[in-house]
């Protein structure tokens, strides 16, 4: 196994301060740009101030989708591009992205007709990368397939196919792929400034290793700002008078027990009270319900759900489900911030702000990529690197990511074993357990995760903290926040051993993680 050792990765910064491309930000967008850049043959460095996918990229609705909602808005090109990318992602990360059937329950004859026709267009736009035909089903079959949906006035349903995945796992696998391809990718490494040449163009960054406090001056031909909701912070380093480009919009999700949606189908509610769509999606033997769309005035690393958002999701779910959902049923709650383009006028309608991505070039030739979504991360990266080439910052080379398998990719038939997310690495985790059977024990009776996964996360997946492990390598925090809190001391002990840390470090890790984890638990938050 190739090692993903932090010391050898940081050594690259000491031995060489000249790079072709430096990417700031290690979410979906930044990692995508790093992968596109390194596979074209450019010397590539990515710096992430916290952990990969720490922000928005670990807090999605877990869908790889074209966006049925954008189709309703007439945004055909956006949908076509996303459906094409959906097809590539299901092929290139076959261990993480899979076909998921959705049912739209219809409570009027007109809805049934309208959505059947609309989804035929969706199928058509997917072309040969379609996951399956959408069909109209009667009331009886709808109730057979989603036993918890309210039967009163139900006329039937429309079944369609979309993709479903694990977002932060994909981020980790893309980071590994970048390293295997020759890039240097570092988390917990904060860019504190950008540097410029005599003519005012950006020519590097100053970055600080959060673990050692050491600063590095790094030179680069091109700098890409892929920091999502933190876009404006980097733009202001470049130009203190820069106007804000991004307005954060918060999306909240609740996680419930599988009994609220016992079958294999997801539910899509196309018209809620606030005109958004609501999804109930099976995910890791739980159900994710969301989302909301609330414009905020400020961004943070740990956004928290507003009371009205929680109430809205509970109320909407209860409007459609026979099994009553209360606050006590919520196993975890997570909030993410979408970096929407700040409206030029005072229009406050987040649904109407374009979700397509934008590439902005500053006077200093700093290249910023904003917007978009996980589904199109590969395409956004391709467009970004093409723009860098167009600016004559790098020699022209063709994009190579359309058919590039992501680390771990393999066809999976058994989605019931929770280790499926490791793809081809499953065999290596089994070897760890064979060599030390203690590692085969579960960390908590309510979740399937094993001690071996913690060791694996540290040795091969660049995890450095308890939060890196429990939030984004295994998804404990997102699936059952109270169970994650109870696992903390044991996980901290394993990390302490693996990283050669002190008892004091371990105690600090426990304190830090529990403080964050309480935001994910309604029991603790209320």
Secondary structure, DSSP 8 states (H G I E B T S, - for coil): -----HHHHHHHHHH--EEEEEEE--SHHHHHHHHHHHHTT--EEEE-SS-TT-SGGGSS-SEE---HHHHHTT-HHHHHHHHHHHHHHHHHTTTT-EEEEEEEEESSHHHHHHHHHHHHHHHHHHGGG-----EEEEHHHHHHH-TTB--TT--EEEEEEEEE--HHHHHHHHHHHHHHTT-EEESSEEEEEEEE-TTS-EEEEEEEETTT--EEEEEEEEEEE--GGGHHHHHHHH-TT----EEEEEEEEEEEEGGGG-SS-EEEES--TTS--EEEEEETTEEEEE---EE-S---SS----HHHHHHHHHHHHHHBSS---GGG-SEEEEEEEEEE--SSS---GGGS--S-EEEE-TT--EEEE---GGGHHHHHHHHHHHHHHTTSS-------TT---TT----S--SSGGGGGGGGHHHHHHHHHH-GGGGSEEETTEEEEHHHHHHHHHHS---SHHIIIIIIS-HHHH-HHHHHHHHHHHHHHHHHHHT--HHHHHHHHHHHHHHHGGG-HHHH-
